[in-house]
Amino acid sequence: MIEDPSKAIKEDSIVEFELKWSLPKEEENKENEDFPVFDDFRLANAKYLRFDFEKEAGKKVLLTQDFTLGKGGIFWDGSYTLIKYFLSEVHPSLNPEKTSVLELGAGTALPGIVLGLLNYEVVITDLKKLMPFVQKNVSLNIKPNSEAEQRVTCKELEWGNEEHFAGIKQTRFDIILGLSLIHI
């Protein structure tokens, strides 16, 4: 077993993710070229994406994608927007070590991974077919035997499945994150 699985990835197979992110000011016109334009599929064919969270979490986050898994196997811009919003607007008022988070339908698990690196107690969930994928992304970023590894858990959760809910509803969550959970 490779101690740090991310070291086995060739650097030239990684796409650096860049998106100018900020909350728009009321007076800004949404047509302004500085306002981010989201296109969730523009990077769908990239095998690996790297996100710079050095300032917030002291680390760059590496994610793999697998479009053969469907919508849950690709990175969605909304997950980046969600975690950036959380870090700028919510995180400053919380004590991570005393805050538990449930991430529903995690897919690539970007928010849960970043929050785990910041010492939140995190349960990352998705469907059974996506769990090996979710766990791979977690293991690419969270070192074995680290404090973060002790605080991040991946669990299968199919909505309506009482067995799955039984294992989750024993925990009281302070924050529940859900993004793009329903696709029509």
C-alpha positions in Angstrom: 0.0 0.0 0.0 1.3 3.5 -0.9 1.4 5.7 2.2 0.5 8.8 0.2 -1.6 7.7 -2.8 -1.4 11.2 -4.4 2.4 10.7 -4.9 1.7 7.9 -7.4 -0.2 10.3 -9.7 1.8 11.9 -12.6 1.9 15.6 -12.3 1.0 16.2 -16.0 -2.3 14.3 -15.5 -3.5 16.9 -13.0 -5.6 20.0 -14.0 -5.3 23.0 -11.7 -8.7 24.3 -10.9 -9.0 28.0 -11.0 -12.2 30.0 -10.6 -12.3 33.6 -9.4 -14.7 33.4 -6.6 -16.4 36.1 -4.5 -19.9 37.0 -3.5 -21.2 39.5 -6.1 -21.8 43.0 -4.8 -25.4 44.3 -5.3 -24.2 46.9 -7.7 -22.3 44.5 -9.9 -23.8 43.6 -13.2 -24.0 39.8 -13.6 -22.9 40.3 -17.2 -19.6 41.7 -15.9 -16.6 39.6 -17.1 -15.3 39.3 -13.6 -18.4 37.4 -12.5 -17.8 33.6 -12.6 -19.4 31.6 -15.3 -20.1 28.1 -14.2 -19.9 25.2 -16.6 -19.9 21.9 -14.7 -18.9 19.8 -17.6 -15.9 21.8 -18.9 -13.5 19.7 -16.8 -15.4 16.4 -16.9 -12.8 14.6 -18.9 -9.9 15.6 -16.6 -8.8 12.6 -14.6 -7.5 14.7 -11.7 -8.3 18.2 -10.5 -6.3 20.2 -7.9 -7.7 22.9 -5.8 -5.7 25.5 -3.8 -7.0 25.6 -0.2 -3.5 26.5 1.2 -4.8 29.7 2.8 -7.9 28.1 4.3 -6.8 24.5 5.1 -3.1 24.5 4.7 -3.2 22.1 1.7 -4.0 21.7 -1.9 -6.9 19.3 -2.4 -6.6 16.6 -5.2 -9.7 15.0 -6.6 -10.1 12.3 -9.1 -13.1 12.1 -11.5 -14.8 9.2 -13.1 -17.5 10.2 -15.6 -18.5 6.5 -16.0 -20.1 6.8 -12.6 -22.5 9.4 -13.9 -23.2 12.8 -12.3 -21.7 11.7 -8.9 -18.4 10.9 -10.5 -17.6 14.4 -11.8 -16.7 17.6 -10.0 -19.5 20.2 -9.9 -18.6 24.0 -9.7 -21.3 24.3 -7.1 -19.3 22.2 -4.6 -16.4 24.7 -4.9 -18.8 27.6 -4.5 -20.4 26.0 -1.5 -17.1 25.4 0.4 -15.7 28.8 -0.5 -18.9 30.4 0.8 -18.8 28.3 3.9 -15.2 29.2 4.6 -15.7 32.9 4.1 -19.1 33.4 5.7 -19.8 30.5 8.2 -16.4 29.0 9.3 -15.1 32.1 11.1 -17.9 31.9 13.7 -17.5 28.2 14.5 -15.2 26.0 16.5 -14.4 23.2 14.1 -13.5 20.7 16.8 -16.9 21.1 18.3 -18.9 21.1 15.1 -20.3 18.1 13.3 -21.1 18.1 9.6 -23.1 15.7 7.4 -22.5 15.9 3.6 -25.3 14.4 1.6 -24.7 13.1 -1.9 -21.0 14.0 -1.7 -19.8 12.8 -5.1 -16.2 14.0 -5.3 -16.5 15.1 -1.7 -14.7 18.4 -1.9 -16.6 20.2 0.9 -16.3 17.2 3.3 -12.6 16.8 2.6 -11.8 20.5 3.2 -13.8 20.5 6.4 -12.1 17.4 7.6 -8.7 19.0 7.0 -10.0 21.9 9.2 -10.8 19.4 12.0 -14.6 19.4 11.7 -16.2 16.0 12.5 -17.5 15.0 9.1 -19.7 12.2 7.8 -19.5 12.1 4.0 -22.3 10.1 2.3 -23.3 8.9 -1.1 -24.8 5.9 -2.9 -23.2 2.5 -2.7 -21.9 2.6 -6.2 -20.0 5.8 -5.4 -18.5 4.9 -2.1 -15.2 3.4 -3.4 -14.8 6.6 -5.5 -15.6 8.9 -2.5 -13.2 7.0 -0.3 -10.5 7.3 -2.9 -10.8 11.1 -3.0 -10.7 11.2 0.8 -7.6 9.0 0.9 -5.9 11.2 -1.7 -6.1 14.1 0.8 -6.3 12.8 4.3 -3.2 11.0 5.6 -3.6 7.7 7.4 -3.4 7.9 11.2 -3.9 11.7 11.1 -6.3 13.7 13.2 -8.3 14.4 10.1 -8.6 10.7 9.4 -10.1 10.2 12.8 -12.7 12.9 12.2 -13.8 12.0 8.7 -16.1 9.0 8.0 -17.6 7.8 4.7 -21.0 6.1 4.8 -23.4 4.7 2.3 -26.7 6.5 2.3 -29.5 5.8 0.0 -32.5 8.0 0.8 -35.4 6.0 2.1 -33.2 3.1 3.3 -33.9 2.8 7.0 -30.7 0.7 7.6 -28.6 3.5 6.2 -30.4 6.2 8.2 -30.1 4.2 11.4 -26.3 4.5 11.3 -26.5 8.2 10.7 -29.3 9.4 12.8 -27.5 8.4 16.0 -25.4 11.4 15.5 -26.6 15.0 16.0 -25.3 17.1 13.2 -24.7 20.9 13.6 -24.5 21.4 9.8 -26.0 19.5 6.9 -24.5 20.2 3.5 -26.4 19.1 0.4 -25.7 20.3 -3.1 -27.3 19.3 -6.5 -29.0 16.4 -4.8 -31.9 16.3 -7.2 -31.5 16.1 -11.0 -34.4 16.3 -13.3 
